[in-house]
Amino acid sequence: MARTKSAEVWALWRDRLRRYLSSDLRVAAFCDWEGVSQAAFYVWRKKLPADSGLRSRTCNQSTIKENQSTIHPIDGNASGR
């Protein structure tokens, strides 16, 4: 019976992380919404296999291109002195 419960918990967290990835929420807001702690969220995100695609959000090339125009180099001499 322990294996069934364990498998259910893994499936629950796999589904929860998929919901997070499809949301536009930050971790804190998502965890509040789901009723789980941020610590548990990060533990489970780390537990799941890296190749599952559930560890981080990915951005597509069009998002990168859209945001490139807003990235400006930092002037190393602009220390405010």
Secondary structure as GFF3:
##gff-version 3
##sequence-region A 1 81
A	DSSP	alpha_helix	2	22	.	.	.	ID=ss1
A	DSSP	alpha_helix	27	34	.	.	.	ID=ss2
A	DSSP	alpha_helix	38	47	.	.	.	ID=ss3
A	DSSP	three_ten_helix	50	52	.	.	.	ID=ss4
A	DSSP	alpha_helix	61	68	.	.	.	ID=ss5
###
